[in-house]
Amino acid sequence: MSLCINPDCPRPDHAGNSEANQCQACGTTLILQGRYRVMRVLSNQTGFGVVYEAYERNLPKILKVLRRDRARIDKVLSLFKQEATVLSQLRHPGVPYVSDEGYFTLTPPDAAEPLHCIVMEKIDGLNLKQWMQQQGNHPIHEEQAIGWLQQLAGILQQIHHSNYFHRDIKPDNVMIRTSGQLTLVDFGAAREMTQTYLGHMQGSGVTAISSAGYTPPEQEQGQAVPQSDFYALGRTLIYLLTGKSPSDTALYDPFENRFEWRSHAPQVSPGLADLLDSMIEPRVVDRPKTAQVILDRIQTLLTQPSHQPVGNVTTDLPETTLPPIAPTEMPGLTTALQPGMVASWDSPASPTPPSTPLGPSLFKTKRPRWQWAAAVLLSLVAVGGGAIALRTVPAILTPAQTRPPAPPALQVQLQRTLPDHRSSINDLVLFADGQRLLSASADKTIRLWDLTNGAVLRSWDEQSSFVNTVLLSPDETQLYSGNADGTIQGWAIAQTEPLWQQPLAHSGAVNTLGRTPDGQRLVSGGADGTIHIWNASTGQGLRSLTAHQGAVNTLVVTSDGQYILSGGTDRDIKVWNIDSGKLVRTFQGHESFVNALVLSPDGRFLFSASADGTVRHWQIDTGKLIHTLEGHSSYVNDVVFSRDGQTLSSSGADETIHVWDLESGTAQKVLSGFGMPVDHLVLSSTGQIVTASRTTPAIKIWLQDR
């Protein structure tokens, strides 16, 4: 289907339009700006006009077309153009991308007036209002609230620094990308800080921007200021934490003009509650002055010993006792887990270090680095509102005063930037030669790079959706990819056409891929909470596991090919028999979602990176915690062994890389100077550090400052 956008066209969906460049009914061009073809109407119920889905080749876009009667009102047309102007000046994953030519006009044949159009990036996903309704309006817990508040405050900081403010923040205008990134949309109400806001546009029939429960008092009076965004943001977070709209009579008493929400969010600590209350103060002067003030207060929350709940809730968490496992159940395991032994990250630490030299790391599978925020989104799927009030939300980070002293930070030096991707990087995989690199991106492409000169050797373009994860076969002649729309594909490195594909491999995004050492079986984990096992040569499905109460973020396959270990947004790490599909055991104890797993090269130890700010080192055959590796001040996003297998490195949202002494459980060194969150980490044998971040589409190559 190809649609004509001429409002006077008698047959905008003419059957002959699909293969034509002009509408067969009215002659209007169907190729807008020489590159966009309109495919379907998304909404014609908006007050300003019609919203279409258009395509630039295979890349979906949003096309907004202003109604002619609205375009005749100067102030309405000005606001419409303003949205394109604002978005074209902002370059941030938290706002839709609009090019400098995003606003344009089109005059159909015989028309006296042009159509005013904006084309922008299409955000795949739901808005927060839709998401909450989909989840039964269950309140989110504190950790998700802090993560989302941190993202949105960062977006506002960028917007405000660009001398704009949004004026219409509400759950309907915050979307969740399939990568997990929150994105602020609908900038039609955005305003320059240097201009006077007109509350009621005289003679235009347009009233002040107002959304019941989210609009601050000064904006209702036509006097919005940047701090008005903080009020609306605070009310949005309160909606997420209570499951109730701000105008709900359970929260707001119109007779007393009193807004009381804390008793409806017993999972929230006083620190977070105080921050939100300061954001929704009636007087502008009593709110945080800048977005940075909000971010600073969030950082203070993250370093507090604990978040004590506001309501009366149970604070003692039960330990989980695992069933005994005979040594014969897992080849190579010598000690059985006895009845009554608790597999918990809070078990007494054992000083037992690896007893054999560490060889090359073969079976690491990285979580598609949506950034930590992807895990934030998907973890909500696993958390029911009824359970939230029954337990204390644990501290996201271990108290700073209990951590061992950090070694001095060492600066890294940027050697090269690989900038060809147009959107965030979701995965990196290094070839055995250390000179070639695979990257998967939300721009729907896979790139093969030559690290020696930064050249693109091959590109797999126009994928069906965001490419979340890639994996190499043992002989590195084939690669496998998993997409945000649930598709899995097998490719030959030497070709750009897939060998096979499974378009509905998962009902949600494919987050992670692993394989058996012989390369015969492929393992996928998805946002739908399932693990699937496939024939790696044909893509034929072999077995399915209902794995986690929430998304599967990461998985690894043991070196004997017998077991899958998976981590998810439910904070659990599970061990599965790959042949029978049976759950062997579950390890619990992480205080937030598990972002990455890696096995020690000798196969005896597992290391898990978590949004709770720690890396956990545990012994697989006994379930004992060896060490909790502490030092990151925010989410740990990735964890990898060096090419020689001698050291473990972790990277995080705190813009650092920690290199760990596994015998003592302390950091040998801390690398800084990246200037951005390190969401993906690859270490070459020549000492190069390859990183990617959710904040930029560029891949960066660093050298440690000697």
C-alpha positions as CSV (number, residue, x, y, z in Angstrom):
1,M,0.0,0.0,0.0
2,S,1.1,3.5,-0.8
3,L,-1.1,6.4,0.4
4,C,-1.6,9.9,-1.0
5,I,-1.6,12.6,1.7
6,N,-3.7,15.1,-0.4
7,P,-6.8,15.7,1.8
8,D,-8.8,16.4,-1.4
9,C,-7.8,13.2,-3.1
10,P,-10.9,11.0,-3.9
11,R,-9.0,7.8,-3.6
12,P,-5.8,8.2,-1.5
13,D,-5.5,4.4,-1.2
14,H,-5.8,3.8,-5.0
15,A,-4.6,0.3,-5.8
16,G,-2.3,1.6,-8.5
17,N,-0.3,3.7,-6.1
18,S,1.9,0.9,-4.9
19,E,4.0,0.9,-8.0
20,A,3.6,4.5,-9.0
21,N,5.4,7.8,-8.1
22,Q,2.3,9.9,-8.5
23,C,-1.2,9.3,-7.1
24,Q,-3.3,7.6,-9.7
25,A,-6.4,9.4,-8.5
26,C,-5.2,13.0,-8.1
27,G,-1.6,13.3,-9.4
28,T,0.0,14.3,-6.1
29,T,3.5,13.0,-5.6
30,L,3.8,9.8,-3.6
31,I,7.6,10.1,-3.0
32,L,7.9,13.0,-0.5
33,Q,11.1,15.0,-0.6
34,G,12.3,12.4,-3.1
35,R,12.7,9.7,-0.5
36,Y,9.7,9.1,1.8
37,R,6.8,6.8,0.8
38,V,3.7,6.9,3.0
39,M,2.3,3.5,3.9
40,R,-0.5,3.8,6.4
41,V,-2.5,6.1,8.7
42,L,-1.5,5.8,12.3
43,S,-3.9,8.4,13.7
44,N,-6.4,10.9,12.3
45,Q,-7.9,11.8,15.7
46,T,-5.3,14.4,16.8
47,G,-6.3,18.0,17.1
48,F,-3.7,19.2,14.6
49,G,-3.9,16.7,11.7
50,V,-3.0,13.3,10.5
51,V,-0.1,11.0,11.6
52,Y,1.2,8.5,9.0
53,E,3.8,5.8,8.9
54,A,6.2,6.5,6.1
55,Y,9.3,4.7,4.9
56,E,12.7,5.9,3.7
57,R,13.7,2.7,1.9
58,N,13.1,0.1,4.7
59,L,13.5,2.6,7.6
60,P,10.1,3.5,9.2
61,K,9.4,7.2,9.9
62,I,6.6,9.2,11.5
63,L,5.0,11.8,9.2
64,K,2.8,14.5,10.7
65,V,0.6,16.6,8.4
66,L,-1.1,19.7,9.7
67,R,-4.7,20.2,8.9
68,R,-5.3,23.0,6.5
69,D,-7.8,24.8,8.8
70,R,-5.2,24.7,11.7
71,A,-2.4,25.8,9.4
72,R,-4.3,29.1,8.8
73,I,-3.9,30.0,12.4
74,D,-0.5,31.6,12.8
75,K,0.2,30.5,16.3
76,V,-0.7,26.9,15.5
77,L,1.5,26.8,12.5
78,S,4.3,28.4,14.6
79,L,4.0,25.7,17.2
80,F,4.0,23.0,14.5
81,K,7.2,24.4,13.0
82,Q,8.7,24.8,16.5
83,E,8.6,21.0,17.0
84,A,10.7,20.4,14.0
85,T,13.1,23.2,14.9
86,V,13.6,21.9,18.5
87,L,14.1,18.3,17.5
88,S,16.5,19.1,14.7
89,Q,18.7,20.9,17.1
90,L,18.7,18.2,19.7
91,R,20.9,15.1,19.2
92,H,20.1,12.7,22.1
93,P,18.7,9.1,22.2
94,G,16.1,10.5,24.6
95,V,14.4,12.6,21.8
96,P,13.2,11.5,18.4
97,Y,15.6,12.4,15.6
98,V,14.6,15.0,13.1
99,S,17.0,16.1,10.3
100,D,17.5,19.7,9.4
101,E,15.1,19.1,6.5
102,G,12.5,17.5,8.7
103,Y,10.0,20.2,8.2
104,F,8.8,20.7,4.6
105,T,5.7,21.7,2.6
106,L,3.9,20.0,-0.2
107,T,1.4,21.6,-2.6
108,P,-0.9,19.1,-4.3
109,P,-1.9,19.8,-7.9
110,D,-4.6,22.5,-8.2
111,A,-4.3,23.3,-4.5
112,A,-4.2,26.9,-3.3
113,E,-2.4,26.2,0.0
114,P,0.5,23.9,0.8
115,L,0.4,21.0,3.3
116,H,2.8,21.5,6.2
117,C,4.7,18.3,7.1
118,I,7.2,17.0,9.6
119,V,9.0,13.7,9.2
120,M,10.8,12.2,12.2
121,E,12.3,9.1,13.6
122,K,9.7,6.4,14.5
123,I,10.1,5.2,18.1
124,D,9.3,1.5,18.3
125,G,7.5,0.8,21.6
126,L,4.8,1.9,24.0
127,N,4.3,5.1,25.9
128,L,4.4,4.8,29.7
129,K,0.6,5.1,29.9
130,Q,0.1,2.2,27.5
131,W,2.8,0.2,29.3
132,M,1.2,0.7,32.7
133,Q,-2.2,-0.4,31.3
134,Q,-0.6,-3.4,29.7
135,Q,0.9,-4.4,33.1
136,G,-2.4,-4.0,34.9
137,N,-1.4,-0.6,36.4
138,H,0.8,-2.3,39.0
139,P,3.1,0.2,40.6
140,I,6.8,0.0,39.8
141,H,9.4,-0.4,42.5
142,E,12.0,2.1,43.7
143,E,14.9,0.9,41.6
144,Q,13.0,1.2,38.4
145,A,11.7,4.6,39.4
146,I,15.2,5.9,40.2
147,G,16.6,4.6,36.9
148,W,13.8,6.1,34.9
149,L,14.0,9.4,36.8
150,Q,17.7,9.5,36.1
151,Q,17.2,9.0,32.4
152,L,14.4,11.6,32.1
153,A,16.3,14.2,34.1
154,G,19.3,13.6,31.8
155,I,17.1,14.2,28.8
156,L,15.7,17.4,30.3
157,Q,19.2,18.6,31.2
158,Q,20.1,18.3,27.5
159,I,16.8,20.1,26.4
160,H,17.2,22.9,28.9
161,H,20.9,23.4,28.0
162,S,19.7,23.9,24.4
163,N,17.5,26.7,25.7
164,Y,14.2,24.9,25.4
165,F,11.7,23.4,27.8
166,H,9.1,20.8,27.0
167,R,5.9,22.0,28.7
168,D,3.9,18.8,28.3
169,I,5.6,16.0,30.1
170,K,3.2,13.2,31.1
171,P,3.1,9.4,30.7
172,D,1.6,9.6,27.3
173,N,4.6,11.6,26.1
174,V,7.3,9.3,27.3
175,M,8.0,6.3,25.1
176,I,10.1,3.2,25.8
177,R,12.3,2.2,22.8
178,T,12.7,-1.5,22.3
179,S,16.3,-0.8,23.4
180,G,15.0,0.2,26.8
181,Q,15.9,3.9,26.4
182,L,13.1,6.3,27.5
183,T,12.3,8.9,24.9
184,L,10.5,12.2,25.4
185,V,8.1,12.9,22.5
186,D,5.6,15.5,21.3
187,F,7.7,18.7,21.3
188,G,4.9,20.7,19.7
189,A,4.4,22.5,23.0
190,A,8.2,23.1,23.5
191,R,9.2,26.7,23.9
192,E,12.4,28.7,23.8
193,M,13.4,30.1,27.2
194,T,14.0,33.5,25.7
195,Q,10.5,33.8,24.5
196,T,7.4,34.8,26.4
197,Y,4.9,32.0,26.7
198,L,1.5,32.9,25.5
199,G,-1.1,31.1,27.6
200,H,-4.2,31.9,25.5
201,M,-3.4,32.8,21.9
202,Q,-5.6,35.8,21.2
203,G,-7.9,35.2,18.3
204,S,-6.5,31.8,17.5
205,G,-8.8,29.5,19.4
206,V,-5.8,27.8,20.9
207,T,-5.6,27.5,24.7
208,A,-2.6,27.0,27.0
209,I,-1.0,23.5,27.1
210,S,-2.6,21.7,30.0
211,S,-2.7,18.0,31.0
212,A,-4.9,17.3,34.1
213,G,-2.8,16.4,37.1
214,Y,0.6,17.0,35.4
215,T,0.5,20.7,34.6
216,P,1.9,23.0,37.3
217,P,0.0,26.0,38.6
218,E,2.1,28.6,36.9
219,Q,1.6,26.9,33.5
220,E,-2.2,26.9,34.0
221,Q,-1.8,30.6,34.3
222,G,0.2,30.9,31.1
223,Q,3.5,31.4,32.8
224,A,5.5,28.2,32.2
225,V,9.2,28.1,33.0
226,P,11.8,25.4,32.7
227,Q,11.1,24.2,36.3
228,S,7.5,23.5,35.1
229,D,9.0,20.4,33.5
230,F,10.2,19.2,36.9
231,Y,6.7,19.4,38.3
232,A,5.3,17.4,35.4
233,L,8.1,14.9,35.7
234,G,7.6,14.4,39.4
235,R,3.8,13.8,38.9
236,T,4.7,11.3,36.2
237,L,6.9,9.3,38.6
238,I,4.3,9.4,41.2
239,Y,1.8,7.9,38.7
240,L,4.3,5.1,38.0
241,L,5.0,4.4,41.7
242,T,1.3,4.4,42.8
243,G,-0.5,3.2,39.6
244,K,-2.9,6.1,40.1
245,S,-3.2,9.2,38.0
246,P,-2.6,12.5,39.9
247,S,-6.2,13.5,39.6
248,D,-7.4,10.2,41.2
249,T,-9.5,11.1,44.3
250,A,-7.4,8.6,46.2
251,L,-4.5,11.0,45.8
252,Y,-6.1,14.4,45.4
253,D,-8.8,15.9,47.6
254,P,-10.3,18.9,45.6
255,F,-12.2,20.2,48.6
256,E,-9.0,20.6,50.7
257,N,-6.7,21.1,47.6
258,R,-4.5,18.4,49.2
259,F,-2.3,15.9,47.2
260,E,-1.2,12.9,49.3
261,W,0.5,10.0,47.6
262,R,3.1,8.5,49.9
263,S,0.7,6.1,51.7
264,H,-0.1,4.6,48.2
265,A,3.6,3.9,47.5
266,P,4.9,2.1,50.6
267,Q,7.9,0.7,48.6
268,V,9.4,4.2,48.3
269,S,12.2,5.4,50.6
270,P,11.9,8.8,52.3
271,G,14.8,10.1,50.2
272,L,13.1,9.5,46.9
273,A,9.8,10.6,48.3
274,D,11.3,13.9,49.4
275,L,12.9,14.4,46.0
276,L,9.6,13.9,44.2
277,D,7.8,16.2,46.7
278,S,10.3,18.9,46.0
279,M,9.7,18.6,42.3
280,I,6.0,19.1,42.7
281,E,6.1,22.0,45.0
282,P,3.4,24.6,44.1
283,R,5.9,27.4,44.1
284,V,8.5,27.4,41.4
285,V,11.1,28.8,43.8
286,D,10.8,25.7,46.0
287,R,11.6,23.2,43.2
288,P,15.0,22.1,42.1
289,K,16.6,24.9,40.1
290,T,18.1,22.7,37.4
291,A,18.1,19.1,36.1
292,Q,21.6,18.8,37.4
293,V,20.3,19.3,41.0
294,I,17.9,16.4,40.4
295,L,20.7,14.2,39.1
296,D,22.9,15.1,42.1
297,R,20.2,14.2,44.5
298,I,19.7,10.9,42.7
299,Q,23.4,10.2,43.0
300,T,23.1,10.8,46.7
301,L,20.2,8.3,46.9
302,L,22.3,5.7,45.1
303,T,25.1,5.9,47.7
304,Q,22.8,5.8,50.8
305,P,23.1,2.6,52.9
306,S,19.5,1.6,52.3
307,H,16.2,2.9,51.1
308,Q,13.9,2.5,54.1
309,P,10.3,2.2,53.0
310,V,7.7,4.8,53.8
311,G,5.0,2.3,54.7
312,N,4.9,-0.6,57.2
313,V,6.4,-3.4,55.2
314,T,8.3,-6.5,56.0
315,T,12.1,-5.9,56.0
316,D,13.4,-9.5,56.6
317,L,13.9,-11.3,53.3
318,P,13.8,-15.1,53.5
319,E,16.8,-17.1,52.3
320,T,16.3,-19.6,49.5
321,T,17.3,-23.1,50.1
322,L,18.2,-25.1,47.0
323,P,17.6,-28.8,46.6
324,P,20.6,-31.1,46.8
325,I,22.5,-31.8,43.5
326,A,24.4,-35.0,43.1
327,P,27.9,-34.6,41.7
328,T,26.9,-36.8,38.8
329,E,24.2,-34.4,37.6
330,M,26.8,-32.0,36.3
331,P,30.0,-33.5,34.8
332,G,33.1,-32.1,36.4
333,L,31.4,-31.0,39.6
334,T,32.9,-32.6,42.7
335,T,30.9,-31.3,45.6
336,A,27.2,-31.7,46.0
337,L,25.0,-29.0,47.4
338,Q,23.7,-30.5,50.6
339,P,20.2,-30.1,52.1
340,G,19.9,-26.9,54.0
341,M,22.8,-25.2,52.3
342,V,21.8,-21.7,51.1
343,A,22.8,-20.5,47.7
344,S,22.8,-16.8,48.3
345,W,25.1,-14.0,47.5
346,D,25.1,-13.2,51.2
347,S,26.6,-16.6,52.1
348,P,30.0,-16.5,54.0
349,A,32.7,-15.7,51.6
350,S,35.3,-18.3,50.7
351,P,38.9,-17.4,49.9
352,T,39.2,-20.2,47.4
353,P,40.8,-18.8,44.2
354,P,41.0,-20.6,40.9
355,S,43.4,-23.5,41.3
356,T,44.3,-23.8,37.7
357,P,45.8,-21.3,35.2
358,L,43.1,-19.4,33.3
359,G,43.1,-20.0,29.6
360,P,41.4,-18.2,26.7
361,S,37.7,-17.2,27.3
362,L,35.6,-19.0,24.7
363,F,31.9,-18.9,25.6
364,K,31.0,-15.4,26.8
365,T,27.8,-14.1,25.5
366,K,27.0,-10.4,26.1
367,R,23.6,-9.0,26.8
368,P,22.5,-6.7,24.0
369,R,23.5,-3.4,25.5
370,W,20.5,-1.4,25.3
371,Q,22.2,0.3,28.1
372,W,21.2,-0.5,31.6
373,A,17.9,1.1,30.9
374,A,16.8,-1.8,28.8
375,A,17.0,-4.0,31.8
376,V,15.1,-1.3,33.7
377,L,12.2,-1.6,31.3
378,L,12.0,-5.3,31.1
379,S,12.4,-6.0,34.8
380,L,9.1,-4.3,35.3
381,V,7.4,-7.1,33.4
382,A,8.4,-9.4,36.2
383,V,7.3,-7.4,39.1
384,G,3.7,-7.5,40.2
385,G,2.3,-4.6,42.1
386,G,1.0,-6.8,44.9
387,A,4.5,-8.1,45.7
388,I,6.1,-4.7,45.9
389,A,4.6,-3.9,49.2
390,L,5.7,-7.1,50.8
391,R,9.4,-6.5,50.8
392,T,12.0,-3.8,51.3
393,V,13.5,-2.4,48.2
394,P,17.2,-3.1,48.8
395,A,19.9,-0.5,48.4
396,I,21.0,-0.3,44.8
397,L,24.6,0.1,45.8
398,T,26.7,-1.1,48.7
399,P,27.5,1.8,51.1
400,A,30.6,3.6,50.0
401,Q,32.0,3.5,53.5
402,T,32.1,-0.4,53.5
403,R,34.0,-0.6,50.2
404,P,37.8,-1.2,50.1
405,P,39.7,1.9,49.0
406,A,39.7,2.3,45.3
407,P,43.1,2.4,43.5
408,P,44.0,5.7,41.8
409,A,42.1,6.2,38.5
410,L,44.2,5.8,35.3
411,Q,43.3,7.8,32.3
412,V,42.8,6.3,28.9
413,Q,43.7,7.9,25.6
414,L,41.4,7.8,22.6
415,Q,43.1,6.2,19.7
416,R,40.3,5.9,17.0
417,T,36.6,6.4,16.6
418,L,34.5,4.2,14.3
419,P,31.5,6.5,13.7
420,D,29.5,4.9,10.8
421,H,26.5,3.7,12.8
422,R,23.5,6.0,12.9
423,S,22.1,4.8,16.2
424,S,23.1,3.2,19.5
425,I,25.4,0.1,19.6
426,N,23.8,-3.0,21.1
427,D,26.6,-5.5,20.9
428,L,30.3,-5.9,20.1
429,V,32.1,-9.2,19.2
430,L,35.9,-9.4,18.6
431,F,37.3,-12.0,16.2
432,A,40.1,-14.4,17.4
433,D,42.7,-12.5,15.3
434,G,42.0,-9.4,17.4
435,Q,41.9,-7.3,14.2
436,R,38.2,-7.6,13.2
437,L,35.2,-6.5,15.1
438,L,31.4,-7.1,14.7
439,S,28.9,-4.5,15.9
440,A,25.1,-4.7,16.1
441,S,23.1,-1.5,16.1
442,A,19.7,0.0,16.6
443,D,20.1,1.5,13.1
444,K,19.1,-2.1,11.9
445,T,22.6,-2.9,10.6
446,I,25.5,-5.2,11.4
447,R,29.0,-4.0,10.6
448,L,32.3,-5.8,10.2
449,W,35.3,-3.6,11.0
450,D,39.0,-3.7,10.4
451,L,40.4,-2.4,13.7
452,T,43.8,-1.7,12.2
453,N,42.5,1.1,10.0
454,G,38.9,1.7,11.0
455,A,37.5,0.5,7.6
456,V,34.1,-1.2,7.2
457,L,34.8,-4.5,5.6
458,R,31.2,-5.6,5.2
459,S,27.7,-4.4,6.2
460,W,24.5,-6.3,6.7
461,D,22.0,-3.5,6.2
462,E,18.2,-3.1,6.3
463,Q,17.5,-5.7,9.0
464,S,13.9,-6.2,10.1
465,S,14.4,-4.3,13.3
466,F,17.0,-3.1,15.8
467,V,19.9,-5.7,16.0
468,N,20.3,-6.5,19.6
469,T,22.9,-9.2,19.7
470,V,25.4,-11.0,17.4
471,L,27.5,-14.2,17.9
472,L,30.2,-15.9,15.9
473,S,30.4,-19.6,15.0
474,P,33.5,-21.5,16.4
475,D,35.3,-21.3,13.1
476,E,34.2,-17.7,12.6
477,T,32.8,-18.3,9.1
478,Q,29.2,-17.6,10.2
479,L,27.4,-15.2,12.5
480,Y,24.1,-15.2,14.1
481,S,21.9,-12.2,15.0
482,G,18.9,-11.5,17.2
483,N,16.6,-8.5,16.6
484,A,14.2,-6.4,18.6
485,D,11.2,-7.8,16.7
486,G,12.0,-11.4,17.8
487,T,13.8,-12.4,14.6
488,I,16.9,-14.7,14.6
489,Q,19.1,-15.1,11.5
490,G,22.1,-17.1,10.5
491,W,24.6,-15.5,8.1
492,A,27.8,-16.4,6.2
493,I,30.5,-13.9,6.9
494,A,31.3,-13.8,3.2
495,Q,27.7,-13.1,2.2
496,T,25.0,-10.4,2.9
497,E,22.0,-12.7,2.4
498,P,20.9,-14.8,5.4
499,L,21.5,-18.6,5.3
500,W,18.3,-18.9,7.4
501,Q,15.9,-16.9,9.5
502,Q,13.3,-17.4,12.2
503,P,11.1,-14.2,12.0
504,L,9.1,-15.2,15.2
505,A,11.7,-16.9,17.2
506,H,10.6,-15.0,20.3
507,S,7.4,-13.1,21.1
508,G,9.5,-10.1,22.2
509,A,13.0,-8.8,21.6
510,V,15.9,-11.3,21.3
511,N,18.3,-10.1,24.0
512,T,21.1,-12.6,24.0
513,L,22.7,-15.5,22.0
514,G,25.0,-18.3,23.0
515,R,26.1,-21.5,21.4
516,T,27.5,-24.9,22.3
517,P,31.3,-25.3,21.9
518,D,30.9,-27.6,18.9
519,G,28.8,-24.9,17.2
520,Q,25.9,-27.4,16.6
521,R,23.3,-25.7,18.7
522,L,22.4,-22.0,19.1
523,V,20.7,-20.7,22.3
524,S,18.6,-17.6,22.4
525,G,17.2,-15.6,25.3
526,G,14.4,-13.1,25.0
527,A,12.4,-10.3,26.6
528,D,9.5,-12.8,26.7
529,G,11.3,-14.7,29.5
530,T,12.0,-17.8,27.4
531,I,15.2,-19.6,26.2
532,H,15.1,-21.4,22.9
533,I,17.6,-23.9,21.5
534,W,18.1,-24.1,17.7
535,N,20.0,-26.1,15.2
536,A,22.7,-23.6,14.3
537,S,23.0,-24.9,10.7
538,T,19.3,-24.8,9.7
539,G,17.6,-22.6,12.3
540,Q,15.2,-25.5,13.2
541,G,13.8,-25.2,16.8
542,L,14.9,-28.0,19.1
543,R,13.7,-27.0,22.6
544,S,12.0,-24.2,24.5
545,L,12.3,-23.3,28.1
546,T,10.2,-20.9,30.2
547,A,13.1,-19.5,31.9
548,H,12.6,-16.3,34.0
549,Q,9.8,-14.3,35.5
550,G,10.8,-11.4,33.3
551,A,13.3,-10.9,30.5
552,V,16.4,-13.1,29.9
553,N,19.2,-10.5,29.7
554,T,22.2,-12.7,29.3
555,L,23.3,-16.4,29.1
556,V,26.4,-18.6,28.7
557,V,26.9,-22.2,27.8
558,T,29.4,-24.3,29.8
559,S,32.5,-25.5,28.1
560,D,31.2,-29.1,28.1
561,G,28.1,-28.0,26.3
562,Q,25.9,-29.6,29.0
563,Y,24.4,-26.6,30.7
564,I,23.0,-23.1,30.1
565,L,23.4,-20.4,32.8
566,S,21.0,-17.5,32.4
567,G,20.4,-14.2,34.2
568,G,17.4,-11.9,33.9
569,T,15.4,-9.0,35.2
570,D,14.0,-11.1,38.0
571,R,17.6,-10.9,39.6
572,D,18.0,-14.7,39.5
573,I,20.7,-16.8,37.8
574,K,19.5,-20.2,36.7
575,V,21.3,-23.4,35.6
576,W,19.6,-25.5,32.9
577,N,20.3,-28.9,31.5
578,I,20.6,-28.3,27.8
579,D,19.4,-31.8,26.8
580,S,16.5,-32.3,29.1
581,G,15.5,-28.6,29.5
582,K,15.2,-29.1,33.3
583,L,16.1,-26.4,35.8
584,V,19.1,-27.7,37.8
585,R,19.3,-24.9,40.4
586,T,18.7,-21.2,41.0
587,F,21.1,-18.7,42.5
588,Q,19.6,-15.7,44.2
589,G,21.0,-12.6,45.9
590,H,21.6,-9.9,43.4
591,E,19.7,-6.8,44.4
592,S,18.8,-5.8,40.9
593,F,18.7,-7.2,37.4
594,V,21.6,-9.3,36.1
595,N,23.1,-7.6,33.0
596,A,26.0,-9.9,32.0
597,L,27.5,-13.3,32.8
598,V,30.9,-14.8,32.0
599,L,32.5,-18.1,32.9
600,S,36.1,-18.4,34.0
601,P,38.1,-20.1,31.3
602,D,38.5,-23.2,33.4
603,G,34.7,-23.5,33.8
604,R,34.7,-23.6,37.6
605,F,33.5,-20.1,38.4
606,L,30.8,-17.7,37.3
607,F,30.9,-13.9,37.3
608,S,27.8,-11.9,37.1
609,A,27.4,-8.1,36.5
610,S,24.4,-6.4,37.9
611,A,22.5,-3.1,38.0
612,D,23.0,-3.3,41.8
613,G,26.6,-2.0,41.1
614,T,28.4,-5.2,41.9
615,V,30.1,-8.1,40.1
616,R,29.6,-11.4,42.0
617,H,32.2,-14.2,41.8
618,W,30.8,-17.6,42.8
619,Q,31.8,-21.2,42.7
620,I,29.4,-23.2,40.4
621,D,29.7,-26.6,42.0
622,T,29.0,-25.5,45.6
623,G,27.0,-22.3,45.1
624,K,29.4,-20.4,47.4
625,L,30.0,-16.7,47.0
626,I,33.7,-16.2,46.6
627,H,33.8,-12.5,46.4
628,T,31.5,-9.5,45.9
629,L,33.5,-7.2,43.7
630,E,32.5,-3.6,44.7
631,G,33.8,-0.3,43.5
632,H,31.4,0.8,40.7
633,S,29.2,3.7,41.7
634,S,26.4,2.8,39.3
635,Y,25.1,0.0,37.1
636,V,27.6,-2.6,35.9
637,N,26.9,-3.2,32.3
638,D,29.5,-5.7,31.0
639,V,32.1,-8.1,32.3
640,V,34.9,-9.8,30.3
641,F,38.1,-11.8,30.7
642,S,41.3,-10.5,29.1
643,R,42.4,-12.4,26.0
644,D,45.0,-14.3,28.0
645,G,42.4,-15.2,30.7
646,Q,44.4,-13.7,33.5
647,T,42.3,-10.7,34.5
648,L,38.6,-9.8,34.7
649,S,37.3,-6.3,33.7
650,S,33.9,-4.8,34.3
651,S,32.4,-1.6,32.8
652,G,29.6,0.5,33.9
653,A,27.3,3.5,33.8
654,D,29.8,5.3,36.0
655,E,32.0,5.8,33.0
656,T,34.8,3.6,34.3
657,I,36.4,0.2,33.8
658,H,37.5,-1.8,36.8
659,V,40.2,-4.5,36.5
660,W,39.9,-7.0,39.3
661,D,42.3,-9.1,41.4
662,L,40.2,-12.3,41.7
663,E,42.1,-13.7,44.6
664,S,41.4,-10.7,46.9
665,G,38.2,-9.5,45.3
666,T,39.6,-5.9,45.0
667,A,40.2,-3.7,42.1
668,Q,43.8,-3.7,40.7
669,K,43.1,-0.5,38.8
670,V,40.3,1.7,37.6
671,L,40.4,3.2,34.1
672,S,38.6,6.5,33.5
673,G,38.5,9.3,30.9
674,F,35.9,7.6,28.7
675,G,33.5,10.5,29.2
676,M,30.4,8.3,28.7
677,P,28.8,5.2,30.1
678,V,30.6,2.1,29.0
679,D,27.8,-0.3,28.0
680,H,29.9,-2.7,25.9
681,L,33.5,-3.7,26.4
682,V,36.0,-5.7,24.2
683,L,39.7,-6.2,25.1
684,S,42.1,-7.0,22.3
685,S,45.4,-8.9,22.7
686,T,47.3,-5.8,21.7
687,G,46.1,-3.8,24.7
688,Q,43.3,-1.9,22.9
689,I,40.1,-1.2,24.8
690,V,37.0,-1.1,22.5
691,T,33.9,0.5,24.0
692,A,30.4,1.5,22.9
693,S,27.9,3.6,24.8
694,R,24.1,4.1,24.6
695,T,24.8,7.9,24.4
696,T,26.5,7.8,21.0
697,P,26.5,5.6,17.8
698,A,30.3,5.7,17.7
699,I,32.6,2.9,18.6
700,K,35.7,4.1,20.4
701,I,39.1,2.5,20.6
702,W,41.3,3.5,23.6
703,L,44.8,2.9,24.9
704,Q,45.7,2.8,28.5
705,D,47.9,5.7,29.5
706,R,51.2,4.1,30.6
